[in-house]
């Protein structure tokens, strides 16, 4: 793992797109699928304990498992998942259709730095496993602030716990050429974008429109911001 703020890391991050490349999307879908019963279920339970109705935005939705699990638990919640990868959005749409939830879960290709939604729209904004990868976290968080209704919250959970024993077993097996390339890409980019420390997150929050927020350490770092 390279230091996040070294000259080499900063140069390489500036050249690498934030989105998951098309060739890595199928592998990411299969890895994340193994975490539905653990990570995504746990986060969905937390969301639906907070609110049972309204609209939720999932920033960096990937294969869409979190919106799907939220919709399963709360019929009065509508969820929009956004991702900057067209391949990931297609996979998420297919996953929602397979579960019969495409009427309450919508996926949109969208840049988190410029969210294509009106102000004060969502009752909750959530992002899992993306904070450490954002090149400009202050800009993204300010966009979350803009689209969030007054007195509502944004949750940033990072990193996502999707590398399960099943996923490790899968990765340790015989991967096809495209999957080996995707695995190498993931290992490379993870070295460039290690998770932030609690102190670093507080400094990021201080520079946003939220100004204040809480950071809780546990299985992952949980950032709660209130508008």
N, C-alpha and C positions, 0 to 999 in steps of 0.2 A: 504493500500500500504506500503510495507516494503522499507526501504532505500536501494537503488541499491547496495551500497558498504558495507553494513553490512555483518558480517561474515556469518550469517544464509543465507542471500540472495545469496551470492557468492557460498556457499556450495550447495544450492539447484539448482542454475542455472547450476553448473558443472555436476549435475546428470541428468538434464532434456534435452532431445534432442531438437535441434533448430527447427526441422520440425514439422508440424502439424500432430498429430497421425492419423492413418487410420480411427479411429472411429469418429473423429471430422471433417473429410473432407467434408462429405455431408452437415453437418450443416453450415460449413463455406461457402460452395458454395451457399446455400440458403440465408444466411445473405448478402454476397457480391453481390448477384444478385439484391438485392433491391437498391444498390448504383450505378447501371449502368447509370441511367438517371441523376445522380448528380455527384458524385465523379469521376468515371471512364470517363464519357464524358468530364468533365472539364480538366482532365489530358491529355486525348487523344487530345483535341483541342490545348492544350499548346504544345504538342509534334509536331503535324502536322503544327503548326504555325512556329516552329523552323526549320523543315526539311520536304520536300515532297518526298524524295527518299533516298535510301540507306538501311542500316541495323540497327536494334535496338535490344538491349538485355534488357529484363525485368528480373531482379534478384528477386527471391521470388514471382513468378507470381501467385501462388495460383490457383484459378479456371480459370485464363487466360482472364479475362474480359478486362484488359487494352490492351494487344496485339490485341485482337479481335476488340476493338473500334478504335485502331490506324489503323489497316488494312482496316477497313470499310471506313475511311476517306482518305486514301492515298494509291492508288493501286500500287504505285512505291516503297513502303516501304515493306521490309520483316522483320518480327519480330520473334525472338526466345525468348521464355519464359522458364526460368529454375526454378525448385523447387526441394528441397531435399526429398519431400514426393511423393512416387510412386502413392499413391491414388489421390493426387492433380493433378499430371500430367495426369493421366487417365481422370479425370473429365475435365480438361482443353482441352484435345484432343477432347473429346465428344462435348464440347461447341463449339469448332472451326468447327467441322464437321457439327454441326447443323446449323451454319451460312454460310456454304459453303466456308470457308476460310482456309481449311487445306492445300491448296497449297501455301499460303503466310504466314501462322502462324505455327510455329513448337514449340513443347514443349518437353523438355528434362529433365530427372531426373539427377540432377547435384548438387554437393556440392558447395555452393558459396565460400567456403574457398579455393577450388581448381577447378577453372573453366576449363572445358574441351574444350577450344577454343584456337586457335593460337593467337599470339600477333598482335596488331594493326588491328583488324578485324572489329569493330563496329563503326558506325558513331555517335551513342548515346547509353549510358548505363543508364538505369533508374531503380530505386527501390522504391516501395511505401509501407510504413508500415512495413518495416523489420529492419531498422537501429537499433531501440531500442532493438530488440531481438537477434541481432548478439552477440555471445560470444566474438568474436575477431573482432571488427569492422575495425581495422587498416588492418588486413590481408585481409578481404573481399574487402575493398576499394582499396587496392593495386592490387588485382586481377582485379577489374574494370579498374584500370589504365592500367594494362598490355594489356587487350583485346581491349582497346579503341584506335582508330586512333589518331595520333598526331593532335593537335589543335582542337580536339573535346571535348565534355562535358559529364560528368556524373551528373545525377540528383538523389538526395535522398530526397524523400518526406516522412515525418514521423510526427505523425502516420497517417495511412490511415483513411479516414472518411467514413467507411462502416457501422457504427452503425446508421442507419436511423430510423425515427419514425416507419416505416413499420417493420424493424428488431426488434425493441423493442417490438412492438405489438406481433410479432411472438414469441419472447423469453418469453413473459409474458403469452402465452397461454399454453395449455396442451402439453408438449413435451413428446416424447417417451423416453424410458429408455436410449437408446444410445445417444439421443440428450441432455438429462439432464446431462449425464456424460460428453459430449463434452462441454456443457456450463460451468460446474463446472471446467473443465480443463482450459478453456479459462480465467475464472475469476482468477484462481489460478496463471497461468503464467503471466497474465497482472500485477498482484501485484508484481511479481518478476522483471519485466522489464518495469519500467515506462519510458516515453520518456526522452531523454536527454535534458538538458538545452542548451541554445545557447553557453554558456561558455564551457560546456563539449564537444560540437560538434567542436568548434574551436580547442580545445586541441587535439581531435582525428585527425582532418585534419592536424594539425601541425606535427603529427607523421607519416603521410602517404607520399607517393611519390608525391602526388599533392602539398603538402606544403601549398598552398593557396586555399581559396575558400570563397564563400559568403554564408551567412545564413540569410534567410528572414523569419520573423515571420508573420503569417497570420492565416488562418483556420488550417494550419499545418505548420510545419517548412520545408522550402525549402532550400536544400543545393545544390549549383551549384559549380562543380569542373571542371577546364579546364586543359587538358593535354598539 
